[in-house]
């Protein structure tokens, strides 16, 4: 064989040897992100900030998820959407929603509780005769239709409130501002600020959770089928959401805020900022059990306390299985626990 031909053959052989060796060390292509749809319980606002932060800063993408956040609103029934399998995850406003899903034999459950404290408050003007929620007994209180079948039940049981006290709250602040003896419901992150801003008054605010109301809020609801068959996807969404909430409250919230204002132009920087302040000051996300168990924490004891209260008040049947409404397998792993401040050197 001529020298040139032999050299060509050797180079060709070297190529066949080197080729497979190189291929063996090459990284396989990254799997495509799993498409996930998450629907919130209302129009975009600070109370959804951690989810938007996870989307804006790529935390969902890092977890292998391609997440679309859909806004809720007055015509959006989030429990119905998750029960029908129309979305992968949904935000539950309160304990009642997953329990109602169980009562309706729907295959969905809570997998995390972002708010350790329900944001519901009762608001009064600055008046000497009301120093606590107990002092409101027998007085007219403006509440919404939805509240009558939720935390009002607790208020009746705890303080002896009566349905005769109920006045209709239509989410219009004018009646409250016009009447110094008025009492109305609200969200700690919303109405008190608007009342102070528009009415130029400083209202008294009574957070039901601080008075013992045991409900969680801002729950992540998942399809039961996904909990059983796609637990890695559920865990990835929960973990990235927790990281998003930690970043939103403890870091720079601007990435989330920009998306919130894009989706809901009615939101302004001052409204968002005061809501973040309330969530942080009152320990709504990183307080209570979340302070030690991690953001999204849920406990059997808390669920059982809530269920017993509502069962005793004939809201739910004794035979309803509360354990089908939630699972703690994706939380309570100390994710998002705030580190204590470093000790100062002596």
C-alpha positions in Angstrom: 0.0 0.0 0.0 1.4 3.4 -0.9 2.5 5.5 2.1 -0.2 8.2 1.4 -2.9 5.6 1.2 -1.7 3.9 4.4 -1.6 7.3 6.3 -5.2 8.0 5.0 -6.4 4.7 6.3 -4.8 5.1 9.7 -6.3 8.6 10.1 -9.7 7.2 9.1 -9.3 4.4 11.6 -8.3 6.9 14.3 -11.4 8.8 13.5 -13.6 5.7 14.0 -11.9 5.1 17.3 -12.0 8.7 18.6 -15.5 9.3 17.4 -17.3 6.9 19.7 -15.0 7.9 22.6 -16.0 11.5 22.2 -19.7 10.6 21.8 -19.6 8.7 25.1 -18.5 11.8 27.0 -20.9 14.2 25.3 -23.8 15.4 27.5 -27.3 14.3 26.4 -29.6 17.1 25.4 -31.4 18.7 28.3 -35.0 17.5 28.7 -37.7 20.0 27.6 -39.3 21.9 30.4 -42.7 20.5 31.5 -45.5 22.8 30.6 -47.5 23.8 33.7 -50.5 26.1 34.2 -51.2 27.8 37.5 -54.3 29.9 38.1 -54.5 32.5 40.9 -57.5 33.3 43.0 -57.8 37.0 41.9 -56.2 39.6 39.6 -52.5 39.9 39.9 -51.4 41.5 43.2 -48.7 41.4 45.8 -50.5 38.4 47.5 -49.3 36.4 44.4 -45.9 37.9 44.4 -43.8 34.8 45.2 -45.3 32.9 42.2 -44.6 35.8 39.9 -41.0 36.1 41.4 -40.4 32.5 40.6 -41.6 33.0 37.0 -39.7 36.3 36.5 -36.4 35.1 37.9 -36.3 31.8 36.2 -36.8 29.6 39.3 -39.5 27.6 37.6 -37.4 27.1 34.5 -34.5 26.0 36.7 -36.8 23.4 38.2 -37.6 22.1 34.8 -41.0 23.7 34.4 -42.5 26.0 31.8 -45.1 27.8 33.9 -47.9 29.9 32.7 -49.7 32.0 35.4 -53.3 32.8 34.7 -55.1 35.5 36.6 -58.2 34.8 38.6 -61.0 37.2 39.0 -64.7 37.5 39.9 -65.8 35.1 37.1 -63.0 32.5 37.7 -63.7 29.5 39.8 -60.3 28.1 40.7 -61.5 25.0 42.6 -63.7 24.1 39.7 -60.8 24.5 37.3 -58.5 22.2 39.3 -61.3 19.7 39.9 -62.0 19.5 36.2 -58.3 19.1 35.4 -58.3 22.3 33.3 -55.2 23.5 35.1 -52.3 21.8 36.8 -52.2 23.9 39.9 -54.6 26.5 41.4 -54.5 28.9 44.3 -56.9 28.1 47.1 -58.1 31.2 49.0 -58.9 29.3 52.2 -59.3 25.9 54.0 -62.9 25.6 52.8 -62.0 25.1 49.1 -60.0 21.8 49.4 -62.6 20.5 52.0 -65.4 21.4 49.6 -63.6 19.5 46.9 -63.4 16.4 49.1 -67.1 16.8 49.9 -67.8 16.9 46.2 -65.6 13.8 45.5 -63.3 15.9 43.4 -59.7 14.6 42.9 -57.7 17.6 44.1 -56.0 18.6 47.3 -53.8 21.2 49.0 -50.1 20.6 48.8 -48.8 23.8 50.4 -50.1 26.7 52.5 -48.2 29.9 51.5 -50.1 32.1 54.0 -49.9 30.8 57.6 -52.4 33.5 58.5 -55.6 34.1 56.7 -55.6 37.8 55.7 -59.2 38.5 56.7 -59.6 41.4 59.1 -62.4 43.4 60.7 -61.9 47.2 60.4 -63.3 50.0 62.5 -62.8 53.7 62.9 -60.7 54.8 65.8 -63.3 54.4 68.6 -62.9 53.9 72.3 -65.7 51.3 72.7 -64.0 48.7 70.5 -60.6 47.3 71.7 -61.0 43.8 70.5 -63.2 41.6 68.2 -65.2 40.6 71.2 -66.4 44.2 71.6 -68.1 44.0 68.2 -70.7 41.5 69.4 -74.2 42.9 68.7 -72.9 45.7 66.5 -73.7 45.9 62.7 -70.8 44.5 60.6 -70.5 44.7 56.8 -69.4 41.4 55.3 -69.6 39.8 51.9 -71.9 36.9 50.9 -68.9 34.6 50.7 -67.7 35.4 54.2 -71.1 34.4 55.7 -70.2 30.8 55.0 -66.5 31.0 55.9 -64.8 32.9 58.7 -68.2 34.4 60.0 -68.9 30.9 61.3 -65.8 31.0 63.4 -66.7 34.5 64.7 -70.2 33.2 65.7 -68.7 30.3 67.5 -65.8 32.2 69.2 -67.6 35.5 70.1 -71.3 34.8 70.0 -71.9 36.9 66.9 -75.3 36.7 65.4 -76.6 36.8 61.8 -78.7 39.8 62.8 -75.5 41.8 62.8 -74.8 41.2 59.1 -74.9 44.1 56.7 -73.9 43.6 53.1 -70.4 44.5 52.0 -70.2 45.2 48.3 -66.5 46.1 48.2 -67.4 49.8 48.1 -65.6 51.7 50.9 -68.0 54.7 50.8 -70.4 53.4 53.4 -67.6 52.8 55.9 -66.0 56.2 55.3 -69.3 57.9 55.8 -70.2 56.2 59.1 -67.8 56.5 62.0 -69.6 53.6 63.8 -69.3 51.3 60.8 -67.4 47.9 61.0 -66.5 46.0 57.9 -64.4 43.1 56.7 -61.3 43.3 54.5 -57.9 41.9 53.7 -55.1 43.1 55.9 -53.1 43.8 52.7 -55.8 45.8 51.0 -58.7 47.7 52.5 -56.9 49.3 55.5 -54.4 51.0 53.2 -57.1 52.2 50.8 -59.2 53.5 53.7 -56.2 55.4 55.1 -55.3 56.8 51.7 -58.8 57.8 50.5 -60.4 58.6 53.8 -57.4 60.3 55.4 -58.0 58.3 58.6 -56.1 55.6 60.4 -58.5 52.7 60.9 -58.3 50.0 63.6 -57.5 46.7 62.1 -58.2 43.3 63.8 -56.6 40.3 62.1 -58.8 37.3 62.7 -55.8 35.0 62.7 -54.2 36.8 65.6 -57.4 36.2 67.5 -57.3 32.5 66.9 -58.9 31.9 63.5 -57.1 28.7 62.4 -57.5 28.8 58.6 -54.6 28.7 56.1 -54.8 30.9 53.0 -53.0 31.1 49.6 -53.0 27.4 49.3 -51.4 25.6 46.4 -54.0 23.1 45.1 -52.9 20.2 42.9 -54.7 17.4 41.0 -54.8 14.2 43.0 -53.7 12.3 39.9 -50.5 14.4 39.7 -49.8 13.9 43.4 -50.0 10.1 42.8 -48.4 9.8 39.4 -46.3 12.9 38.9 -45.0 13.7 42.4 -41.7 15.1 41.0 -43.6 17.7 39.0 -45.6 18.7 42.1 -42.5 18.8 44.2 -40.7 20.9 41.6 -43.5 23.4 41.5 -43.9 23.7 45.3 -40.1 24.1 45.8 -39.7 26.7 43.1 -42.7 28.6 44.5 -41.3 28.5 48.0 -38.0 29.9 46.7 -39.9 32.5 44.8 -41.7 33.7 48.0 -38.5 33.8 49.9 -36.9 35.9 47.3 -39.9 38.2 46.9 -40.1 39.0 50.6 -36.4 39.0 51.5 -34.8 40.2 48.3 -35.6 42.5 45.4 -39.3 42.1 44.5 -39.0 44.2 41.3 -39.0 41.3 38.9 -42.4 40.1 40.3 -43.8 43.6 40.6 -43.2 44.3 36.9 -45.1 41.2 35.9 -47.9 42.0 38.4 -48.3 45.5 37.0 -48.2 44.1 33.5 -51.0 41.7 34.2 -53.0 44.1 36.4 -52.4 47.7 35.5 -54.5 48.8 38.5 -51.7 47.8 40.8 -49.3 50.5 41.7 -45.9 50.5 43.4 -47.3 52.0 46.7 -50.1 49.4 46.9 -47.7 46.5 46.3 -45.1 47.9 48.8 -47.6 48.3 51.6 -48.9 44.8 51.0 -45.4 43.4 51.2 -44.8 45.3 54.4 -47.9 43.8 56.0 -47.0 40.3 54.9 -43.5 40.6 56.4 -44.5 42.5 59.6 -47.3 40.1 60.5 -45.3 36.9 59.6 -48.0 35.8 57.1 -45.6 33.7 55.0 -42.6 33.0 57.2 -44.2 33.1 60.6 -46.1 30.5 62.7 -45.2 27.0 61.7 -43.3 28.2 58.7 -40.7 29.8 61.0 -39.4 26.3 61.8 -40.9 24.0 59.2 -40.4 26.2 56.1 -42.6 28.2 53.8 -45.8 26.4 52.8 -45.9 24.5 56.1 -49.0 22.5 57.0 -49.7 20.3 60.0 -52.3 17.6 60.7 -53.1 19.4 64.0 -54.0 22.6 62.3 -56.2 20.9 59.7 -58.0 18.9 62.3 -58.6 21.9 64.5 -60.2 23.7 61.6 -62.2 20.7 60.4 -63.5 20.0 64.0 -64.7 23.6 64.3 -66.6 23.5 61.1 -67.9 20.0 61.7 -69.2 21.1 65.1 -71.0 24.0 63.4 -72.6 21.6 60.9 -70.7 22.8 57.9 -69.3 19.4 57.1 -70.5 15.9 57.7 -68.8 13.8 60.4 -68.0 11.2 57.8 -65.9 13.5 55.6 -62.3 12.4 55.5 -60.2 15.5 56.1 -57.0 13.7 55.2 -58.1 13.7 51.6 -58.1 17.5 51.5 -54.3 17.9 51.9 -51.0 16.2 52.0 -47.8 17.3 53.8 -45.4 15.2 51.7 -44.2 18.2 49.7 -43.7 20.7 52.5 -42.3 20.9 56.1 -38.7 20.4 54.8 -37.4 23.7 56.2 -37.2 25.3 52.8 -37.4 29.0 53.0 -36.8 29.2 56.8 -35.3 32.6 57.6 -31.8 32.2 59.1 -31.5 34.0 62.5 -29.3 37.1 62.4 -25.6 36.4 62.9 -24.4 36.9 66.5 -22.4 40.0 67.0 -18.8 39.4 68.1 -18.2 40.3 71.7 
